Amino acid sequence: MTLAGRRPPQQARAHQTQGRLLDVAGELLAEVGIERISTNMIAARAGLSPPALYRYFGDKYAVLEALGRRLMERQNAVLDGWLARHASGGIAAMADHIGELLAENAAATRAEPGAVWILRALHATPRLVHIRLESHRHVTGRLVDACAPHLPRIDWETLWLRLRLAVELGFAADEMLYEEDRVSADAVLAGVASMLRAALLDLTAAD
């Protein structure tokens, strides 16, 4: 049985209930923060009894883990769609459209209830930090798979490291926008897109 919850719901109604609980939890996170949120609070807002909630999640950290995994999966889906559109065009095509990826990822993140608090929980809670790490490694692996056929002379470890750094920069810049109000989101995303575009094209020079 995983930390994120009990046995995955098999019926559509149970799946909908689980999704509703996560939506409610995300909304409450935005209102009260990580420390104050509780399973009783989530159950009350969702119109369920605490025992009914425990059918899906063992404690509030299991709820937070499920929220984190759902957000990471939605971000990963954005990447998958972007790769499907541009990876076949090679490094130059991906480099030229990196701003599109950043903008779509930012939009998906902001559409998630309580996204900023979910991200903070993934950074600050020892039981949850692995979720973000696993996701960023997954993103790096997908990018390596897309880039490697076009860079046959760059060894895998070097490529993985370069792209892992790029992934971290992209996510860090987006997360910064939740707290830094002295710069515009468009300017930040454009600046990061320019940096990452240059980094991708630099790989072709090294090949």
Residue pairs with C-beta under 8 A, 6 or more apart in sequence:
1 7
3 58
3 61
3 62
3 65
3 127
4 57
4 62
4 65
4 66
4 69
5 18
5 56
5 57
5 58
5 62
5 66
6 54
6 55
6 56
6 57
6 58
9 15
9 17
9 18
9 56
14 56
17 48
17 56
18 56
18 66
20 46
21 42
21 46
21 48
21 53
21 56
21 57
21 63
22 63
22 66
22 67
22 70
22 113
23 113
24 42
24 45
24 46
25 37
25 42
25 63
25 64
25 67
25 113
25 114
26 67
26 112
26 113
26 114
26 115
26 117
26 118
27 45
27 113
27 114
28 37
28 41
28 42
28 45
28 114
29 37
29 67
29 113
29 114
29 117
29 118
29 121
30 113
30 114
30 116
30 117
32 41
33 117
34 64
34 117
34 120
34 121
34 124
34 125
37 60
38 60
39 50
39 53
39 54
39 57
39 59
39 60
39 63
40 50
42 53
42 60
42 63
43 49
43 50
43 52
43 53
46 53
57 63
57 66
61 125
61 127
61 128
64 118
64 121
64 125
64 128
65 127
65 128
65 131
67 114
67 118
67 121
68 118
68 121
68 122
68 128
68 131
68 132
69 131
70 112
71 109
71 112
71 115
71 118
71 119
72 131
72 132
72 134
72 135
74 108
74 109
74 112
75 105
75 108
75 109
75 135
75 139
76 135
76 138
76 139
76 142
77 108
78 101
78 104
78 105
78 108
79 101
79 105
79 139
79 142
79 143
80 142
81 104
82 97
82 100
82 101
82 104
83 94
83 142
83 143
83 146
85 97
86 93
86 94
86 97
87 93
87 94
87 146
90 150
91 147
91 150
91 151
91 200
91 201
91 203
91 204
92 201
92 204
94 146
94 147
94 200
95 196
95 197
95 200
95 201
96 197
98 193
98 196
98 197
98 200
99 189
99 190
99 193
99 197
101 170
102 170
102 173
102 174
102 189
102 192
102 193
102 196
103 189
105 170
105 174
106 174
106 177
106 185
106 189
109 115
109 119
109 174
112 118
116 178
119 132
119 175
119 178
121 128
122 128
122 129
122 131
122 132
123 129
123 132
136 164
136 167
136 168
136 171
137 164
139 167
140 160
140 163
140 164
140 167
141 160
143 163
143 166
143 167
144 156
144 159
144 160
144 163
147 159
147 163
147 200
147 203
148 154
148 156
148 159
150 204
151 159
151 203
151 204
151 207
152 207
153 207
154 203
154 206
154 207
159 203
162 199
162 203
165 199
166 196
166 199
166 200
169 192
169 195
169 196
170 192
170 196
173 188
173 189
173 191
173 192
174 189
176 188
177 183
177 185
177 188
